[in-house]
Amino acid sequence: MIIVPTEKQLDWRNAPIVLCALVLINVMVFFFYQSGDTKKIIEAMTNYVAKDYLTHEWPVFEKFLEEQQETELLKEYRQQYQDDEHDEIIGDIVMNEAFYAYLQKNYRTYFTPDYYAEWAPERTRLHTQLQSVSYIANGLRASHVRIFSFLTHQFLHGDIMHLLGNMFFLIICGFAVEAAIGHWRFLLFYLLSGVAAGFAQVASDWSSNTPLVGASGAISGVMAMYLAVFRLKKIEFFYWFFFFVGYFRAPALLILPFYIGKEIYSYHSDTESNVAFMAHAGGFVAGAILIGIAWLLNRNTLNTQYIEADQTVDPRQQQLADIYAAIEKHRFEQALVLVDALIQEKGLTFDVAMIRYNLLKISRDDAYLPATLNLLTVPLLAPEDIKKLDKVWKDNPEVHPQLSEQAALKLGMQFTVLESPQSAEQLFVQLQARGCKNPALSVYASKLAAAFQRLRDAGKKSYYDGLAKQLAQGAERGLL
């Protein structure tokens, strides 16, 4: 379930300077600093395998897991070891700092002096290399707290979707908060909310060795600040709950306990999740308290003129609200009429095309297939939208032959960014079967090779690399 405030629109007369800087720093850290992490991990694991360290360290790791009372995990790993499926075991061994410390303490029991003399320097080098991985070096770990990591963890992210999700919520709420409380106060409160989120997460499990990374704690603070700034004023919220989406108005502060309660409930009910629910709750509480203290100390802290100013409603937003309202009331034909009117007036966008597709899927009349084709040809989508499009593709095999060659190429290349390149490969095979001669097919093959490299499928990576070269050479001969 998602509930986000949408009361204010971006106003460049109150330019969000700090917000833009925070987004830029987060993006640059991810793409320039964290981009080397995967290479470091793969290189370390490759060297570990090449040195055959697993043969010697596996008995030690078994004993370590026994002493840690990791009975189920040990049982699973023993089966994997017996089946020669070592990747997960090696990943755990090389990334487990507690096991490395255990090795250093107990090596005499398991290694001969000659083997230790050969093993120790290289194993130390591998461990040092892995300690430089971003989330280990600068993430916040309860079992190994370092003061600076209360700040640094806020600028690290687990993957691209983690980054995009956090930046989306930061932008949605951040520009209004910065305009309401000022640039420097916004920066200070943002960082303090992140620090408080870190303390809350650490306090929830002092023994945890899992690094906390991400700006979500600080962003939770920003969301709480947004609500605290507007206090009891009725503001507009957007909500998305399963199939129900739309807008509603409510006193801002009434939503804050819901936010905090939701995170605490999720912390206790969803124990297997890797989401830092207590960090979110801690950030929420800190953001609200900071605004409250600032307001009590100085009533002029808040830009009342900006907060109270009425905003004109975006016509497109209002049209979408009318569509969602019709859907909620199960007036699907009315919603479809409104969707067609919006497309005719504003043009086709992915969100509107998706609404039309879902509406037509109910009746599956003559307009359904054309609407599906239109949806599959919307260009330049965000990763989350591509995931939705992949499901549409899989659910409608009857549409596949009707897709034009150019549209199939563009769609397939978009699918190569997905975690599973199944649909991308399927489209590529279909294009080959059609006898596609488009020079872009070689680029498509290269993208598939990169996708299979991410999955560590060396066979398919090599196959598509070779195919890309063949297609590129064929295209060059055609030009000659």
N, C-alpha and C positions, 0 to 999 in steps of 0.2 A: 504494500500500500504506500502511495506517495501523496503527501500534502505539502504544497509549497505556496508561499505568499506571492501574489502577483499584483499587489496594489499599485506599485510604482513602476513607471517606465523609465528607461535610461534617459537621463537629461544631461547633455554635455555642458550645460551651464554650471552644473555641479560635477565636474569631470572626475571620474573614479581613478585618480592617479595611482594611489596605493594598490587598489584592486588590480589594475592592469600590470603593475610591477610584480605583484604576488603570483598572478597567473603566468607571467613570463618566466619568473624564476622557477616555478614548479615544472613548467614545460622544458626549460633548458636543462634543469637538473636531471630530468628523466631521459632526455634524448642525448645529452652529452656526457653526463657523469655515470648514469646507471646503464647506459648502452653497452658498456664493456663487461657487465656482470656475467652474462651467459657465456661469453668466450672464456672468462676465467674459470667458471665452473666446469665447462666441457673439457678444457685443457687439463684441469686438475684430475678429473675423473679418467680421462684418457691415459694420463701418465700413471695413475694409480693402477689401472688395468695392465698397462705395459710392464710395470714392475712386478706384477703378480703379488701385490701386497695382500689381496683378499685371502689367499691361501693361508698366510701366516696370521692375519688379524681376525679371521672369522672365529676361531675358538675363543679369542679374547672378547670379541663382541658378544658371543653367546653368554659368556660369564657375566659381562657387564649388564646385559638385559635381564639376566636372572636376578642379579643383585638389585636392579631397579624395579623388580617385580612386574616387568612388562611381559607377562605370560602369553597373552594373545598375540602380541607383535612377534615375540620369539617363535611361537608356533608357525605363524605365517611366513616368517623369514626362513625358518628351517626347511619348509616345503619348497620355497623358491630356490634356496641353495641346492637342494636335492634335484630340482628340475633344471638346474643350470640357468635360472633366470636371476641374474645378479645385479641388474641395473638399479633397482630400488634399494637393495641392500648397500651397494657401494655409495649411492647418493646419501643415504642416512649416515654411513660410516664417515665419509669425508666431510660432511657438513655438521657433524655432531661434536661440538666443542667439549661437552662433558666426557664423551668417549675418548677424545684425544688426551684429555687430562688423566683419564683412567689408564690409558696406554702408557703415558709417561711415568705413572706411579708403579705400574705392575709389569713392565717389560721384562724384568729379570726372570720372572716366573715362566715366561713363554718363549723368549728369544735367547739364542746363544749369543755370547759376546761378539763373535765374528759377524753374525747376521745383524746384530744391533748396530755395530759400527758402520755397516753398509746402509742400513735402513734409516737410521736417525736423521742424517743431514737432509736427505731428499724428502722424507716425510715431514720434517719441520718446514722445508720450503713450500710444500704443497699446502700445509696448514696456514702458513703466513699468507700465501696467495689467496686462500679462501677467506681469511680474516679481512682482506681488503675489499670484499664484495660489499656493495653499498649498504644493504640492509643489515649486515653483520657489523660493519664498521661504524655505522651512524644510526641504526635503528635503536629503539628503546626496549631494553630487555629487563624485566623485573629482577631476574637472578643476577644481573651484572649491570646495575644502574650506574650510568655516567651522567654528570650534570648536563654536559653539552647536548646529549642525545634527547633531552626534553625539547630542545629547539630543532635539532637536525632531523628528527624523525618526521616532522611536519612537512618536509619538502621532498620526501621519498615516496614512491608508489610501487605497488606490486606488479602492475602491468598497465597496458594502454587504457583498458576499460576502467580500471581503478582511477587513473589520472583523469580521464574524460568525465567520468561521473562526478568526481569531486569538484573539478573546475566548473562544471555545469551549475551545481548547487551554489558554489561560491559566487559566480557571476549573477545568478538569479537574485540572491539576497544581498550580496556585498555592495553593489553600487548605491543602493538606497541607504544602507547603514553608514557608509562613508560620507554620503551627502548630509546625513542627519547629525553625525557626531564629529565630523572633521577628519582630515587625512591622518594626522599623527596619532590621534586618539584611536582611530580605527585600527591602525597598524599595531599599536600597543595592546589593545584589547584582543585583537586576533591572535597575537602570539601568546598572550596570557591564557586565553581559552585553550589553545593547543597544549600549553604546559599543564594546565589543570586537567585536561583530558588524559595526558600521559600519567599524571599522579593517580587518577581514578582507575586507570587500567592496571597500573602496577599494584595498587592497593588491593585490587580484586583477586590477585594471585601472585604473591611475592616469590613463589618458586618457579614461575614460568620462564622458560628459556626462549620462547617464541618472540622474535623481534616485532615491535609495533612500528608500522610505517603508515604514512598517509596524512593528508590534511583534514580528514573528516572530523576529527575532534575539534580543531579550530573552526571549521566551517559550521559545525553544530553550534558553537558559540556565536557565530555570526547570525545564524537563523534565530537563536534566542534573543540576540540583540535587536533584530528586526521586530520581533514581537514585543519586546520591552519598550522599544522606541514608540510604537503605536499604542501600547498599553490597552485601554478599553475601547479604543476607536474601532468601529466595524470596518474590516478590510477584506479585500477579495483574496480567496485561496483557490488554487487549482487542485483537484484531487483525481487520483487514478486508483481504483479498487477493482481488481480483476477486470470485468467487462464494463464497469461503470466509471465514466469519466465526466468531468464537468467542473463548474465553478460554484462557490458558495461564499457568502459573507458572514463573518462572525467577529466578535471582539477578539483582538489579537492575543491578549494574554490568556484567554481560555484555551488556546491551542497548545501553549507551552507545557502544561502538565501532561497532556496527551503525548507529546513528543518524548518527554522524559520517561513517562510510564511505559511507553512502547519499547524503548531501548532496554529498560530494566527487565521487563517481562521477557523480551527476546533473549537476554543474557541468561535467564534461568531456564527458559524452555528450549532454546536452540543451542544446546551445549556442544554440538559437533561443528558449529559454524566457526569460520576463521574471522568473522566480523568482530571488531572491537566494540561491542555494545556499551560497555562501561565507559570507554573513552568518549563515545557519543554523549552519554548521559552527563559525564563530567564536564564536557565542553558546553552543553546546554545550560547547566546550572551556573557555570562560571560566567558565560556571556550575559545571562540575565542579572546576576549579582553585580557585575561590573557596571552595567548601565544604571542599575538602581543606585549604586554608591555614587557614581558620577552625577546623577541627577539630584541626589540629596545634598551633595557638596556644593553644587552650582546649578541652579535651575536653568541657567542660560546655556548649559552644555549642549542641549538639543536645538537643532535648527527648526524651530516651531513653524516658521513660514513654509519651509519645504515639506514638513510632515503634514501640515493641514491643507496644503494646496490640492485642489481637485485636479484629477487627471482625466483627460479626454479618453474615452474608451476606443481602443483600436477596432475599427470596423470588422476586420478579419477575425479578431478575437471574439467579438460579439457574435459574428456569424457561426463560429465554431461552438460557442456556448449554446446557441439556439439548436444546432445539430445535436449536441450531446443531450440537451434537454428533451428533444424529441425521441432520441434513442432510449433514454431512461424511462419514458412513458410508453415504450414499445410502439411508437408511431413511426415504423420503419419507412413507410412510403413517403411520409412527410419529410423525414430525415434525408431520404434519397433525393427528393426534389431540392432541398436546401443545399445538399452537397453538389449537385449538378449546377446549381446557380452560382455557387462559390467558385467552382472550377471555371465556368464560363467567364466570370468577372475577374478572377485573380490568377487563373492559370492552374495547371496541375502540379501539386507538390506531393511529396511522399505521404505525409500524414493524411491529407485529404483523399489521396488515391487508395490508401489502406482502409479508410472508413468506408469508401464506396465499395471496395472489394468485399469487406465483411458484411455490408448490408445486402449486396447482391448474392452473397453466398447462401443467404437464408432461402431465397426463392429459386436461385440458379436458372433464371430465365435467359432470354437471348442476349441480354446485355452483359451477362456474367463473364463470358470468355473474352470479349473485347476489353472489359474493365481489368481483367487479370493480365492481359497482354500489356495494357497501358501501365499497370503497376510495375510489371517486370522491366519496363524500359525507362523508369525514372532514373536519371543519372546522378553521380556524385553523392552517394549516401554515406551517412555516419555508420560506424561498425554495428551499432545496435539495430539500425534499420536493415542492414545487409542480412543480419541473422533472421529477421522477420521475413525478408524477401526469400531467403533460402527455404523457409517452411512453405511459403506460397508455391515456390517452384516444385518442391517435393509433393505437395498436395494436389497438383494439377498437371499430371503427365500428359493429358490430352492437349495441353497448350504448347508443349515442347516443339512439335513440328511446325507450328504456325509462327514461331519467333523468327524474325529475319536474321540473316547471317550477321549483319552489323550489330543488331541488338543482342544476339547470342554471344558475340565476342565481348561486348562491353559488360554484359551480365556475368559471364564466366570469369572475367578478370576481377570483377568485384568480389566474387565468391572465393577467390584465392586467398583473401585476407582472413577467412574464417578459420576457426580452430581445426575443423575437419574439412579438407578440400574435396569431399566426395562429389558434391554438386558441380564444383568447378571442373573436376576431371570428367564427369559425365557429359557436360556441355562440350568439352574439348573433343571427346570421342564422337559426339554427334556431329560436330563441325567437320571432323575428318571424314566421317561417313558421307557427308554431303558433298565432299570434294572441295572444301573451302580452299581458295588460293590466296586469301588476303595476307599481305606481308605481316600484319599484326599478329598472326597466328604464332610466329616465332617468339614474340614478346609474351604471348599467353603461355607458351611452353616454358619460358624462363620463369614466369611467376609461379607456375605449378612446381617447378624444380625447387624454388625457394620455399614454397609451402611444405613440400615433403622433407626439405632439409630441417625445417622447424620441428617436424615430427620424428626426425632422426631415421627416416626411411631412406637409407643410402641407395637401395636398388632403384626406387622410383625417381629419386633425385637425379641419379646418373642417367636414367632413361630419358627424362624430360630435358636434361641439359644437352644430351646428344641430339634429341629431336629438335631442340631450338636451333642448334647449329646447322642441322640439315635444312630446316625451313628457311633460315636466314640465307644460306648459300643458294638455295633454290630461288629465293626472291631476287638475289643479286644476278643470277644467270638470266632470270626473266627480264631484268632491266637491261642487261647487255644484249 
